[in-house]
Amino acid sequence: MMAQRVGSPYSFGDLKLNVNYMVSPNRNDEHNNGITTQDIVKIQKHILGQTPLNSAYKLIAADVNNSGSVTAADMSELRKLILV
């Protein structure tokens, strides 16, 4: 039986010791990948105080325009992505 690989699919095995490296993530797929109208609904409920986003990660993701707060402008940006 073959052992199942656990963990990251990335490997950095050829790096030298005592050298500083910088890893910069980026995406090369469609920006609207995984975005749905449900995301807009969740942001709207957060703004209206009905169902607040309950984690820092959700707040960061909801701040689509990186303004530092979650507003109707973020919903507008998501609508543009979905309608393209």
mmCIF file of the N, C-alpha and C atoms, coordinates in Angstrom:
data_MODEL
# 
_entry.id   MODEL 
# 
loop_
_atom_site.group_PDB 
_atom_site.id 
_atom_site.type_symbol 
_atom_site.label_atom_id 
_atom_site.label_alt_id 
_atom_site.label_comp_id 
_atom_site.label_asym_id 
_atom_site.label_entity_id 
_atom_site.label_seq_id 
_atom_site.pdbx_PDB_ins_code 
_atom_site.Cartn_x 
_atom_site.Cartn_y 
_atom_site.Cartn_z 
_atom_site.occupancy 
_atom_site.B_iso_or_equiv 
_atom_site.pdbx_formal_charge 
_atom_site.auth_seq_id 
_atom_site.auth_comp_id 
_atom_site.auth_asym_id 
_atom_site.auth_atom_id 
_atom_site.pdbx_PDB_model_num 
ATOM 1   N N  . MET A 1 1  ? 0.843   -1.162 0.000   1.00 0.00 ? 1  MET A N  1 
ATOM 2   C CA . MET A 1 1  ? 0.000   0.000  0.000   1.00 0.00 ? 1  MET A CA 1 
ATOM 3   C C  . MET A 1 1  ? 0.896   1.235  0.000   1.00 0.00 ? 1  MET A C  1 
ATOM 4   N N  . MET A 1 2  ? 0.547   2.208  -0.848  1.00 0.00 ? 2  MET A N  1 
ATOM 5   C CA . MET A 1 2  ? 1.333   3.428  -0.945  1.00 0.00 ? 2  MET A CA 1 
ATOM 6   C C  . MET A 1 2  ? 0.887   4.418  0.134   1.00 0.00 ? 2  MET A C  1 
ATOM 7   N N  . ALA A 1 3  ? 1.837   5.075  0.770   1.00 0.00 ? 3  ALA A N  1 
ATOM 8   C CA . ALA A 1 3  ? 1.525   6.054  1.812   1.00 0.00 ? 3  ALA A CA 1 
ATOM 9   C C  . ALA A 1 3  ? 0.885   7.283  1.182   1.00 0.00 ? 3  ALA A C  1 
ATOM 10  N N  . GLN A 1 4  ? -0.121  7.803  1.833   1.00 0.00 ? 4  GLN A N  1 
ATOM 11  C CA . GLN A 1 4  ? -0.791  9.006  1.360   1.00 0.00 ? 4  GLN A CA 1 
ATOM 12  C C  . GLN A 1 4  ? 0.001   10.228 1.786   1.00 0.00 ? 4  GLN A C  1 
ATOM 13  N N  . ARG A 1 5  ? 0.212   11.124 0.849   1.00 0.00 ? 5  ARG A N  1 
ATOM 14  C CA . ARG A 1 5  ? 0.972   12.336 1.140   1.00 0.00 ? 5  ARG A CA 1 
ATOM 15  C C  . ARG A 1 5  ? 0.093   13.319 1.913   1.00 0.00 ? 5  ARG A C  1 
ATOM 16  N N  . VAL A 1 6  ? 0.630   13.850 2.983   1.00 0.00 ? 6  VAL A N  1 
ATOM 17  C CA . VAL A 1 6  ? -0.091  14.798 3.819   1.00 0.00 ? 6  VAL A CA 1 
ATOM 18  C C  . VAL A 1 6  ? 0.675   16.111 3.812   1.00 0.00 ? 6  VAL A C  1 
ATOM 19  N N  . GLY A 1 7  ? -0.033  17.211 3.725   1.00 0.00 ? 7  GLY A N  1 
ATOM 20  C CA . GLY A 1 7  ? 0.616   18.506 3.804   1.00 0.00 ? 7  GLY A CA 1 
ATOM 21  C C  . GLY A 1 7  ? 0.551   19.262 2.498   1.00 0.00 ? 7  GLY A C  1 
ATOM 22  N N  . SER A 1 8  ? 1.453   20.183 2.342   1.00 0.00 ? 8  SER A N  1 
ATOM 23  C CA . SER A 1 8  ? 1.473   21.089 1.206   1.00 0.00 ? 8  SER A CA 1 
ATOM 24  C C  . SER A 1 8  ? 1.989   20.401 -0.053  1.00 0.00 ? 8  SER A C  1 
ATOM 25  N N  . PRO A 1 9  ? 1.453   20.779 -1.206  1.00 0.00 ? 9  PRO A N  1 
ATOM 26  C CA . PRO A 1 9  ? 1.979   20.235 -2.462  1.00 0.00 ? 9  PRO A CA 1 
ATOM 27  C C  . PRO A 1 9  ? 3.240   20.969 -2.916  1.00 0.00 ? 9  PRO A C  1 
ATOM 28  N N  . TYR A 1 10 ? 3.682   21.967 -2.157  1.00 0.00 ? 10 TYR A N  1 
ATOM 29  C CA . TYR A 1 10 ? 4.839   22.764 -2.535  1.00 0.00 ? 10 TYR A CA 1 
ATOM 30  C C  . TYR A 1 10 ? 6.096   22.248 -1.868  1.00 0.00 ? 10 TYR A C  1 
ATOM 31  N N  . SER A 1 11 ? 7.205   22.379 -2.569  1.00 0.00 ? 11 SER A N  1 
ATOM 32  C CA . SER A 1 11 ? 8.475   21.920 -2.041  1.00 0.00 ? 11 SER A CA 1 
ATOM 33  C C  . SER A 1 11 ? 9.533   23.004 -2.244  1.00 0.00 ? 11 SER A C  1 
ATOM 34  N N  . PHE A 1 12 ? 10.329  23.234 -1.228  1.00 0.00 ? 12 PHE A N  1 
ATOM 35  C CA . PHE A 1 12 ? 11.415  24.197 -1.296  1.00 0.00 ? 12 PHE A CA 1 
ATOM 36  C C  . PHE A 1 12 ? 12.713  23.501 -0.891  1.00 0.00 ? 12 PHE A C  1 
ATOM 37  N N  . GLY A 1 13 ? 12.966  22.347 -1.430  1.00 0.00 ? 13 GLY A N  1 
ATOM 38  C CA . GLY A 1 13 ? 14.071  21.506 -1.005  1.00 0.00 ? 13 GLY A CA 1 
ATOM 39  C C  . GLY A 1 13 ? 15.444  21.959 -1.431  1.00 0.00 ? 13 GLY A C  1 
ATOM 40  N N  . ASP A 1 14 ? 15.565  22.814 -2.433  1.00 0.00 ? 14 ASP A N  1 
ATOM 41  C CA . ASP A 1 14 ? 16.882  23.202 -2.946  1.00 0.00 ? 14 ASP A CA 1 
ATOM 42  C C  . ASP A 1 14 ? 17.371  24.533 -2.391  1.00 0.00 ? 14 ASP A C  1 
ATOM 43  N N  . LEU A 1 15 ? 16.858  24.953 -1.256  1.00 0.00 ? 15 LEU A N  1 
ATOM 44  C CA . LEU A 1 15 ? 17.257  26.231 -0.687  1.00 0.00 ? 15 LEU A CA 1 
ATOM 45  C C  . LEU A 1 15 ? 18.525  26.077 0.150   1.00 0.00 ? 15 LEU A C  1 
ATOM 46  N N  . LYS A 1 16 ? 19.337  27.119 0.122   1.00 0.00 ? 16 LYS A N  1 
ATOM 47  C CA . LYS A 1 16 ? 20.580  27.117 0.895   1.00 0.00 ? 16 LYS A CA 1 
ATOM 48  C C  . LYS A 1 16 ? 20.290  27.603 2.306   1.00 0.00 ? 16 LYS A C  1 
ATOM 49  N N  . LEU A 1 17 ? 21.034  27.090 3.265   1.00 0.00 ? 17 LEU A N  1 
ATOM 50  C CA . LEU A 1 17 ? 20.914  27.516 4.658   1.00 0.00 ? 17 LEU A CA 1 
ATOM 51  C C  . LEU A 1 17 ? 21.482  28.912 4.839   1.00 0.00 ? 17 LEU A C  1 
ATOM 52  N N  . ASN A 1 18 ? 20.967  29.632 5.838   1.00 0.00 ? 18 ASN A N  1 
ATOM 53  C CA . ASN A 1 18 ? 21.448  30.957 6.231   1.00 0.00 ? 18 ASN A CA 1 
ATOM 54  C C  . ASN A 1 18 ? 21.327  32.002 5.116   1.00 0.00 ? 18 ASN A C  1 
ATOM 55  N N  . VAL A 1 19 ? 20.320  31.844 4.267   1.00 0.00 ? 19 VAL A N  1 
ATOM 56  C CA . VAL A 1 19 ? 20.028  32.814 3.217   1.00 0.00 ? 19 VAL A CA 1 
ATOM 57  C C  . VAL A 1 19 ? 18.573  33.229 3.387   1.00 0.00 ? 19 VAL A C  1 
ATOM 58  N N  . ASN A 1 20 ? 18.304  34.528 3.269   1.00 0.00 ? 20 ASN A N  1 
ATOM 59  C CA . ASN A 1 20 ? 16.935  35.016 3.374   1.00 0.00 ? 20 ASN A CA 1 
ATOM 60  C C  . ASN A 1 20 ? 16.214  34.843 2.041   1.00 0.00 ? 20 ASN A C  1 
ATOM 61  N N  . TYR A 1 21 ? 14.987  34.351 2.096   1.00 0.00 ? 21 TYR A N  1 
ATOM 62  C CA . TYR A 1 21 ? 14.158  34.176 0.919   1.00 0.00 ? 21 TYR A CA 1 
ATOM 63  C C  . TYR A 1 21 ? 12.828  34.875 1.147   1.00 0.00 ? 21 TYR A C  1 
ATOM 64  N N  . MET A 1 22 ? 12.207  35.332 0.065   1.00 0.00 ? 22 MET A N  1 
ATOM 65  C CA . MET A 1 22 ? 10.883  35.925 0.150   1.00 0.00 ? 22 MET A CA 1 
ATOM 66  C C  . MET A 1 22 ? 9.935   35.113 -0.729  1.00 0.00 ? 22 MET A C  1 
ATOM 67  N N  . VAL A 1 23 ? 8.825   34.713 -0.155  1.00 0.00 ? 23 VAL A N  1 
ATOM 68  C CA . VAL A 1 23 ? 7.801   33.988 -0.895  1.00 0.00 ? 23 VAL A CA 1 
ATOM 69  C C  . VAL A 1 23 ? 6.641   34.944 -1.109  1.00 0.00 ? 23 VAL A C  1 
ATOM 70  N N  . SER A 1 24 ? 6.259   35.141 -2.348  1.00 0.00 ? 24 SER A N  1 
ATOM 71  C CA . SER A 1 24 ? 5.160   36.058 -2.677  1.00 0.00 ? 24 SER A CA 1 
ATOM 72  C C  . SER A 1 24 ? 4.063   35.281 -3.393  1.00 0.00 ? 24 SER A C  1 
ATOM 73  N N  . PRO A 1 25 ? 2.939   35.095 -2.724  1.00 0.00 ? 25 PRO A N  1 
ATOM 74  C CA . PRO A 1 25 ? 1.851   34.354 -3.370  1.00 0.00 ? 25 PRO A CA 1 
ATOM 75  C C  . PRO A 1 25 ? 1.153   35.202 -4.422  1.00 0.00 ? 25 PRO A C  1 
ATOM 76  N N  . ASN A 1 26 ? 0.679   34.556 -5.460  1.00 0.00 ? 26 ASN A N  1 
ATOM 77  C CA . ASN A 1 26 ? -0.178  35.218 -6.426  1.00 0.00 ? 26 ASN A CA 1 
ATOM 78  C C  . ASN A 1 26 ? -1.083  34.180 -7.070  1.00 0.00 ? 26 ASN A C  1 
ATOM 79  N N  . ARG A 1 27 ? -2.112  34.665 -7.717  1.00 0.00 ? 27 ARG A N  1 
ATOM 80  C CA . ARG A 1 27 ? -3.059  33.763 -8.365  1.00 0.00 ? 27 ARG A CA 1 
ATOM 81  C C  . ARG A 1 27 ? -2.969  33.956 -9.862  1.00 0.00 ? 27 ARG A C  1 
ATOM 82  N N  . ASN A 1 28 ? -3.089  32.881 -10.575 1.00 0.00 ? 28 ASN A N  1 
ATOM 83  C CA . ASN A 1 28 ? -3.081  32.975 -12.030 1.00 0.00 ? 28 ASN A CA 1 
ATOM 84  C C  . ASN A 1 28 ? -4.360  32.400 -12.632 1.00 0.00 ? 28 ASN A C  1 
ATOM 85  N N  . ASP A 1 29 ? -5.417  32.375 -11.842 1.00 0.00 ? 29 ASP A N  1 
ATOM 86  C CA . ASP A 1 29 ? -6.693  31.884 -12.347 1.00 0.00 ? 29 ASP A CA 1 
ATOM 87  C C  . ASP A 1 29 ? -7.682  33.035 -12.436 1.00 0.00 ? 29 ASP A C  1 
ATOM 88  N N  . GLU A 1 30 ? -8.909  32.727 -12.743 1.00 0.00 ? 30 GLU A N  1 
ATOM 89  C CA . GLU A 1 30 ? -9.934  33.747 -12.848 1.00 0.00 ? 30 GLU A CA 1 
ATOM 90  C C  . GLU A 1 30 ? -10.213 34.372 -11.486 1.00 0.00 ? 30 GLU A C  1 
ATOM 91  N N  . HIS A 1 31 ? -10.334 35.685 -11.428 1.00 0.00 ? 31 HIS A N  1 
ATOM 92  C CA . HIS A 1 31 ? -10.567 36.384 -10.166 1.00 0.00 ? 31 HIS A CA 1 
ATOM 93  C C  . HIS A 1 31 ? -11.911 36.055 -9.550  1.00 0.00 ? 31 HIS A C  1 
ATOM 94  N N  . ASN A 1 32 ? -12.872 35.688 -10.365 1.00 0.00 ? 32 ASN A N  1 
ATOM 95  C CA . ASN A 1 32 ? -14.195 35.378 -9.825  1.00 0.00 ? 32 ASN A CA 1 
ATOM 96  C C  . ASN A 1 32 ? -14.348 33.905 -9.461  1.00 0.00 ? 32 ASN A C  1 
ATOM 97  N N  . ASN A 1 33 ? -13.270 33.168 -9.476  1.00 0.00 ? 33 ASN A N  1 
ATOM 98  C CA . ASN A 1 33 ? -13.301 31.750 -9.110  1.00 0.00 ? 33 ASN A CA 1 
ATOM 99  C C  . ASN A 1 33 ? -13.753 31.595 -7.661  1.00 0.00 ? 33 ASN A C  1 
ATOM 100 N N  . GLY A 1 34 ? -14.891 30.956 -7.449  1.00 0.00 ? 34 GLY A N  1 
ATOM 101 C CA . GLY A 1 34 ? -15.390 30.723 -6.109  1.00 0.00 ? 34 GLY A CA 1 
ATOM 102 C C  . GLY A 1 34 ? -16.289 31.824 -5.579  1.00 0.00 ? 34 GLY A C  1 
ATOM 103 N N  . ILE A 1 35 ? -16.487 32.900 -6.325  1.00 0.00 ? 35 ILE A N  1 
ATOM 104 C CA . ILE A 1 35 ? -17.338 34.008 -5.898  1.00 0.00 ? 35 ILE A CA 1 
ATOM 105 C C  . ILE A 1 35 ? -18.764 33.734 -6.370  1.00 0.00 ? 35 ILE A C  1 
ATOM 106 N N  . THR A 1 36 ? -19.726 33.901 -5.457  1.00 0.00 ? 36 THR A N  1 
ATOM 107 C CA . THR A 1 36 ? -21.130 33.698 -5.818  1.00 0.00 ? 36 THR A CA 1 
ATOM 108 C C  . THR A 1 36 ? -21.964 34.859 -5.282  1.00 0.00 ? 36 THR A C  1 
ATOM 109 N N  . THR A 1 37 ? -23.213 34.902 -5.692  1.00 0.00 ? 37 THR A N  1 
ATOM 110 C CA . THR A 1 37 ? -24.117 35.926 -5.171  1.00 0.00 ? 37 THR A CA 1 
ATOM 111 C C  . THR A 1 37 ? -24.330 35.741 -3.672  1.00 0.00 ? 37 THR A C  1 
ATOM 112 N N  . GLN A 1 38 ? -24.107 34.542 -3.162  1.00 0.00 ? 38 GLN A N  1 
ATOM 113 C CA . GLN A 1 38 ? -24.228 34.307 -1.721  1.00 0.00 ? 38 GLN A CA 1 
ATOM 114 C C  . GLN A 1 38 ? -23.212 35.147 -0.945  1.00 0.00 ? 38 GLN A C  1 
ATOM 115 N N  . ASP A 1 39 ? -22.048 35.389 -1.529  1.00 0.00 ? 39 ASP A N  1 
ATOM 116 C CA . ASP A 1 39 ? -21.045 36.243 -0.885  1.00 0.00 ? 39 ASP A CA 1 
ATOM 117 C C  . ASP A 1 39 ? -21.570 37.666 -0.740  1.00 0.00 ? 39 ASP A C  1 
ATOM 118 N N  . ILE A 1 40 ? -22.260 38.146 -1.765  1.00 0.00 ? 40 ILE A N  1 
ATOM 119 C CA . ILE A 1 40 ? -22.848 39.487 -1.702  1.00 0.00 ? 40 ILE A CA 1 
ATOM 120 C C  . ILE A 1 40 ? -23.903 39.543 -0.608  1.00 0.00 ? 40 ILE A C  1 
ATOM 121 N N  . VAL A 1 41 ? -24.713 38.498 -0.507  1.00 0.00 ? 41 VAL A N  1 
ATOM 122 C CA . VAL A 1 41 ? -25.753 38.438 0.529   1.00 0.00 ? 41 VAL A CA 1 
ATOM 123 C C  . VAL A 1 41 ? -25.127 38.457 1.914   1.00 0.00 ? 41 VAL A C  1 
ATOM 124 N N  . LYS A 1 42 ? -24.044 37.721 2.106   1.00 0.00 ? 42 LYS A N  1 
ATOM 125 C CA . LYS A 1 42 ? -23.380 37.691 3.413   1.00 0.00 ? 42 LYS A CA 1 
ATOM 126 C C  . LYS A 1 42 ? -22.807 39.053 3.783   1.00 0.00 ? 42 LYS A C  1 
ATOM 127 N N  . ILE A 1 43 ? -22.234 39.743 2.804   1.00 0.00 ? 43 ILE A N  1 
ATOM 128 C CA . ILE A 1 43 ? -21.703 41.080 3.067   1.00 0.00 ? 43 ILE A CA 1 
ATOM 129 C C  . ILE A 1 43 ? -22.845 42.028 3.410   1.00 0.00 ? 43 ILE A C  1 
ATOM 130 N N  . GLN A 1 44 ? -23.941 41.925 2.679   1.00 0.00 ? 44 GLN A N  1 
ATOM 131 C CA . GLN A 1 44 ? -25.094 42.787 2.949   1.00 0.00 ? 44 GLN A CA 1 
ATOM 132 C C  . GLN A 1 44 ? -25.634 42.562 4.360   1.00 0.00 ? 44 GLN A C  1 
ATOM 133 N N  . LYS A 1 45 ? -25.741 41.307 4.763   1.00 0.00 ? 45 LYS A N  1 
ATOM 134 C CA . LYS A 1 45 ? -26.223 41.002 6.120   1.00 0.00 ? 45 LYS A CA 1 
ATOM 135 C C  . LYS A 1 45 ? -25.251 41.521 7.178   1.00 0.00 ? 45 LYS A C  1 
ATOM 136 N N  . HIS A 1 46 ? -23.959 41.474 6.879   1.00 0.00 ? 46 HIS A N  1 
ATOM 137 C CA . HIS A 1 46 ? -22.961 42.010 7.803   1.00 0.00 ? 46 HIS A CA 1 
ATOM 138 C C  . HIS A 1 46 ? -23.135 43.524 7.945   1.00 0.00 ? 46 HIS A C  1 
ATOM 139 N N  . ILE A 1 47 ? -23.265 44.209 6.814   1.00 0.00 ? 47 ILE A N  1 
ATOM 140 C CA . ILE A 1 47 ? -23.413 45.670 6.828   1.00 0.00 ? 47 ILE A CA 1 
ATOM 141 C C  . ILE A 1 47 ? -24.671 46.077 7.592   1.00 0.00 ? 47 ILE A C  1 
ATOM 142 N N  . LEU A 1 48 ? -25.756 45.323 7.406   1.00 0.00 ? 48 LEU A N  1 
ATOM 143 C CA . LEU A 1 48 ? -27.021 45.639 8.071   1.00 0.00 ? 48 LEU A CA 1 
ATOM 144 C C  . LEU A 1 48 ? -27.050 45.200 9.530   1.00 0.00 ? 48 LEU A C  1 
ATOM 145 N N  . GLY A 1 49 ? -26.005 44.485 9.975   1.00 0.00 ? 49 GLY A N  1 
ATOM 146 C CA . GLY A 1 49 ? -25.931 44.041 11.361  1.00 0.00 ? 49 GLY A CA 1 
ATOM 147 C C  . GLY A 1 49 ? -26.779 42.816 11.658  1.00 0.00 ? 49 GLY A C  1 
ATOM 148 N N  . GLN A 1 50 ? -27.282 42.151 10.621  1.00 0.00 ? 50 GLN A N  1 
ATOM 149 C CA . GLN A 1 50 ? -28.121 40.972 10.817  1.00 0.00 ? 50 GLN A CA 1 
ATOM 150 C C  . GLN A 1 50 ? -27.294 39.737 11.161  1.00 0.00 ? 50 GLN A C  1 
ATOM 151 N N  . THR A 1 51 ? -26.215 39.521 10.424  1.00 0.00 ? 51 THR A N  1 
ATOM 152 C CA . THR A 1 51 ? -25.323 38.379 10.650  1.00 0.00 ? 51 THR A CA 1 
ATOM 153 C C  . THR A 1 51 ? -23.884 38.850 10.443  1.00 0.00 ? 51 THR A C  1 
ATOM 154 N N  . PRO A 1 52 ? -23.243 39.308 11.501  1.00 0.00 ? 52 PRO A N  1 
ATOM 155 C CA . PRO A 1 52 ? -21.864 39.801 11.354  1.00 0.00 ? 52 PRO A CA 1 
ATOM 156 C C  . PRO A 1 52 ? -20.899 38.710 10.894  1.00 0.00 ? 52 PRO A C  1 
ATOM 157 N N  . LEU A 1 53 ? -19.933 39.098 10.093  1.00 0.00 ? 53 LEU A N  1 
ATOM 158 C CA . LEU A 1 53 ? -18.877 38.170 9.687   1.00 0.00 ? 53 LEU A CA 1 
ATOM 159 C C  . LEU A 1 53 ? -18.049 37.873 10.929  1.00 0.00 ? 53 LEU A C  1 
ATOM 160 N N  . ASN A 1 54 ? -17.852 36.590 11.230  1.00 0.00 ? 54 ASN A N  1 
ATOM 161 C CA . ASN A 1 54 ? -17.346 36.198 12.543  1.00 0.00 ? 54 ASN A CA 1 
ATOM 162 C C  . ASN A 1 54 ? -15.870 35.808 12.578  1.00 0.00 ? 54 ASN A C  1 
ATOM 163 N N  . SER A 1 55 ? -15.105 36.212 11.580  1.00 0.00 ? 55 SER A N  1 
ATOM 164 C CA . SER A 1 55 ? -13.668 35.951 11.671  1.00 0.00 ? 55 SER A CA 1 
ATOM 165 C C  . SER A 1 55 ? -12.901 37.038 10.931  1.00 0.00 ? 55 SER A C  1 
ATOM 166 N N  . ALA A 1 56 ? -11.678 37.234 11.341  1.00 0.00 ? 56 ALA A N  1 
ATOM 167 C CA . ALA A 1 56 ? -10.835 38.234 10.687  1.00 0.00 ? 56 ALA A CA 1 
ATOM 168 C C  . ALA A 1 56 ? -10.627 37.891 9.222   1.00 0.00 ? 56 ALA A C  1 
ATOM 169 N N  . TYR A 1 57 ? -10.524 36.602 8.904   1.00 0.00 ? 57 TYR A N  1 
ATOM 170 C CA . TYR A 1 57 ? -10.314 36.181 7.517   1.00 0.00 ? 57 TYR A CA 1 
ATOM 171 C C  . TYR A 1 57 ? -11.509 36.521 6.644   1.00 0.00 ? 57 TYR A C  1 
ATOM 172 N N  . LYS A 1 58 ? -12.706 36.350 7.173   1.00 0.00 ? 58 LYS A N  1 
ATOM 173 C CA . LYS A 1 58 ? -13.916 36.690 6.416   1.00 0.00 ? 58 LYS A CA 1 
ATOM 174 C C  . LYS A 1 58 ? -13.993 38.194 6.202   1.00 0.00 ? 58 LYS A C  1 
ATOM 175 N N  . LEU A 1 59 ? -13.612 38.976 7.204   1.00 0.00 ? 59 LEU A N  1 
ATOM 176 C CA . LEU A 1 59 ? -13.620 40.433 7.062   1.00 0.00 ? 59 LEU A CA 1 
ATOM 177 C C  . LEU A 1 59 ? -12.604 40.895 6.015   1.00 0.00 ? 59 LEU A C  1 
ATOM 178 N N  . ILE A 1 60 ? -11.438 40.281 6.017   1.00 0.00 ? 60 ILE A N  1 
ATOM 179 C CA . ILE A 1 60 ? -10.421 40.624 5.023   1.00 0.00 ? 60 ILE A CA 1 
ATOM 180 C C  . ILE A 1 60 ? -10.923 40.285 3.626   1.00 0.00 ? 60 ILE A C  1 
ATOM 181 N N  . ALA A 1 61 ? -11.517 39.116 3.474   1.00 0.00 ? 61 ALA A N  1 
ATOM 182 C CA . ALA A 1 61 ? -12.038 38.698 2.170   1.00 0.00 ? 61 ALA A CA 1 
ATOM 183 C C  . ALA A 1 61 ? -13.189 39.584 1.718   1.00 0.00 ? 61 ALA A C  1 
ATOM 184 N N  . ALA A 1 62 ? -14.026 40.026 2.654   1.00 0.00 ? 62 ALA A N  1 
ATOM 185 C CA . ALA A 1 62 ? -15.179 40.853 2.309   1.00 0.00 ? 62 ALA A CA 1 
ATOM 186 C C  . ALA A 1 62 ? -14.778 42.270 1.925   1.00 0.00 ? 62 ALA A C  1 
ATOM 187 N N  . ASP A 1 63 ? -13.618 42.722 2.383   1.00 0.00 ? 63 ASP A N  1 
ATOM 188 C CA . ASP A 1 63 ? -13.130 44.061 2.040   1.00 0.00 ? 63 ASP A CA 1 
ATOM 189 C C  . ASP A 1 63 ? -12.486 44.005 0.658   1.00 0.00 ? 63 ASP A C  1 
ATOM 190 N N  . VAL A 1 64 ? -13.323 43.851 -0.345  1.00 0.00 ? 64 VAL A N  1 
ATOM 191 C CA . VAL A 1 64 ? -12.890 43.600 -1.716  1.00 0.00 ? 64 VAL A CA 1 
ATOM 192 C C  . VAL A 1 64 ? -12.010 44.724 -2.244  1.00 0.00 ? 64 VAL A C  1 
ATOM 193 N N  . ASN A 1 65 ? -12.348 45.963 -1.946  1.00 0.00 ? 65 ASN A N  1 
ATOM 194 C CA . ASN A 1 65 ? -11.586 47.091 -2.468  1.00 0.00 ? 65 ASN A CA 1 
ATOM 195 C C  . ASN A 1 65 ? -10.440 47.532 -1.551  1.00 0.00 ? 65 ASN A C  1 
ATOM 196 N N  . ASN A 1 66 ? -10.208 46.760 -0.486  1.00 0.00 ? 66 ASN A N  1 
ATOM 197 C CA . ASN A 1 66 ? -9.089  47.001 0.437   1.00 0.00 ? 66 ASN A CA 1 
ATOM 198 C C  . ASN A 1 66 ? -9.125  48.408 1.041   1.00 0.00 ? 66 ASN A C  1 
ATOM 199 N N  . SER A 1 67 ? -10.334 48.855 1.399   1.00 0.00 ? 67 SER A N  1 
ATOM 200 C CA . SER A 1 67 ? -10.491 50.190 1.975   1.00 0.00 ? 67 SER A CA 1 
ATOM 201 C C  . SER A 1 67 ? -10.291 50.205 3.487   1.00 0.00 ? 67 SER A C  1 
ATOM 202 N N  . GLY A 1 68 ? -10.252 49.034 4.089   1.00 0.00 ? 68 GLY A N  1 
ATOM 203 C CA . GLY A 1 68 ? -10.114 48.951 5.540   1.00 0.00 ? 68 GLY A CA 1 
ATOM 204 C C  . GLY A 1 68 ? -11.432 48.736 6.250   1.00 0.00 ? 68 GLY A C  1 
ATOM 205 N N  . SER A 1 69 ? -12.522 48.715 5.499   1.00 0.00 ? 69 SER A N  1 
ATOM 206 C CA . SER A 1 69 ? -13.833 48.434 6.082   1.00 0.00 ? 69 SER A CA 1 
ATOM 207 C C  . SER A 1 69 ? -14.716 47.764 5.032   1.00 0.00 ? 69 SER A C  1 
ATOM 208 N N  . VAL A 1 70 ? -15.752 47.102 5.508   1.00 0.00 ? 70 VAL A N  1 
ATOM 209 C CA . VAL A 1 70 ? -16.674 46.396 4.624   1.00 0.00 ? 70 VAL A CA 1 
ATOM 210 C C  . VAL A 1 70 ? -17.886 47.300 4.393   1.00 0.00 ? 70 VAL A C  1 
ATOM 211 N N  . THR A 1 71 ? -18.086 47.688 3.136   1.00 0.00 ? 71 THR A N  1 
ATOM 212 C CA . THR A 1 71 ? -19.151 48.632 2.804   1.00 0.00 ? 71 THR A CA 1 
ATOM 213 C C  . THR A 1 71 ? -19.901 48.167 1.556   1.00 0.00 ? 71 THR A C  1 
ATOM 214 N N  . ALA A 1 72 ? -20.903 48.941 1.177   1.00 0.00 ? 72 ALA A N  1 
ATOM 215 C CA . ALA A 1 72 ? -21.667 48.655 -0.036  1.00 0.00 ? 72 ALA A CA 1 
ATOM 216 C C  . ALA A 1 72 ? -20.771 48.698 -1.275  1.00 0.00 ? 72 ALA A C  1 
ATOM 217 N N  . ALA A 1 73 ? -19.694 49.453 -1.217  1.00 0.00 ? 73 ALA A N  1 
ATOM 218 C CA . ALA A 1 73 ? -18.753 49.507 -2.345  1.00 0.00 ? 73 ALA A CA 1 
ATOM 219 C C  . ALA A 1 73 ? -18.142 48.131 -2.606  1.00 0.00 ? 73 ALA A C  1 
ATOM 220 N N  . ASP A 1 74 ? -17.902 47.363 -1.553  1.00 0.00 ? 74 ASP A N  1 
ATOM 221 C CA . ASP A 1 74 ? -17.376 46.003 -1.718  1.00 0.00 ? 74 ASP A CA 1 
ATOM 222 C C  . ASP A 1 74 ? -18.396 45.116 -2.421  1.00 0.00 ? 74 ASP A C  1 
ATOM 223 N N  . MET A 1 75 ? -19.659 45.263 -2.067  1.00 0.00 ? 75 MET A N  1 
ATOM 224 C CA . MET A 1 75 ? -20.723 44.498 -2.734  1.00 0.00 ? 75 MET A CA 1 
ATOM 225 C C  . MET A 1 75 ? -20.769 44.864 -4.212  1.00 0.00 ? 75 MET A C  1 
ATOM 226 N N  . SER A 1 76 ? -20.622 46.133 -4.526  1.00 0.00 ? 76 SER A N  1 
ATOM 227 C CA . SER A 1 76 ? -20.643 46.600 -5.907  1.00 0.00 ? 76 SER A CA 1 
ATOM 228 C C  . SER A 1 76 ? -19.505 45.981 -6.712  1.00 0.00 ? 76 SER A C  1 
ATOM 229 N N  . GLU A 1 77 ? -18.321 45.930 -6.116  1.00 0.00 ? 77 GLU A N  1 
ATOM 230 C CA . GLU A 1 77 ? -17.172 45.321 -6.805  1.00 0.00 ? 77 GLU A CA 1 
ATOM 231 C C  . GLU A 1 77 ? -17.416 43.844 -7.082  1.00 0.00 ? 77 GLU A C  1 
ATOM 232 N N  . LEU A 1 78 ? -18.010 43.135 -6.112  1.00 0.00 ? 78 LEU A N  1 
ATOM 233 C CA . LEU A 1 78 ? -18.312 41.722 -6.327  1.00 0.00 ? 78 LEU A CA 1 
ATOM 234 C C  . LEU A 1 78 ? -19.340 41.536 -7.440  1.00 0.00 ? 78 LEU A C  1 
ATOM 235 N N  . ARG A 1 79 ? -20.342 42.403 -7.479  1.00 0.00 ? 79 ARG A N  1 
ATOM 236 C CA . ARG A 1 79 ? -21.339 42.329 -8.546  1.00 0.00 ? 79 ARG A CA 1 
ATOM 237 C C  . ARG A 1 79 ? -20.688 42.459 -9.905  1.00 0.00 ? 79 ARG A C  1 
ATOM 238 N N  . LYS A 1 80 ? -19.737 43.394 -10.018 1.00 0.00 ? 80 LYS A N  1 
ATOM 239 C CA . LYS A 1 80 ? -19.021 43.584 -11.286 1.00 0.00 ? 80 LYS A CA 1 
ATOM 240 C C  . LYS A 1 80 ? -18.286 42.313 -11.699 1.00 0.00 ? 80 LYS A C  1 
ATOM 241 N N  . LEU A 1 81 ? -17.654 41.647 -10.726 1.00 0.00 ? 81 LEU A N  1 
ATOM 242 C CA . LEU A 1 81 ? -16.930 40.404 -11.020 1.00 0.00 ? 81 LEU A CA 1 
ATOM 243 C C  . LEU A 1 81 ? -17.872 39.318 -11.514 1.00 0.00 ? 81 LEU A C  1 
ATOM 244 N N  . ILE A 1 82 ? -19.016 39.190 -10.862 1.00 0.00 ? 82 ILE A N  1 
ATOM 245 C CA . ILE A 1 82 ? -19.958 38.135 -11.201 1.00 0.00 ? 82 ILE A CA 1 
ATOM 246 C C  . ILE A 1 82 ? -20.592 38.384 -12.560 1.00 0.00 ? 82 ILE A C  1 
ATOM 247 N N  . LEU A 1 83 ? -20.863 39.639 -12.881 1.00 0.00 ? 83 LEU A N  1 
ATOM 248 C CA . LEU A 1 83 ? -21.566 39.963 -14.126 1.00 0.00 ? 83 LEU A CA 1 
ATOM 249 C C  . LEU A 1 83 ? -20.667 40.003 -15.344 1.00 0.00 ? 83 LEU A C  1 
ATOM 250 N N  . VAL A 1 84 ? -19.367 39.944 -15.164 1.00 0.00 ? 84 VAL A N  1 
ATOM 251 C CA . VAL A 1 84 ? -18.430 39.996 -16.299 1.00 0.00 ? 84 VAL A CA 1 
ATOM 252 C C  . VAL A 1 84 ? -18.458 38.711 -17.074 1.00 0.00 ? 84 VAL A C  1 
# 
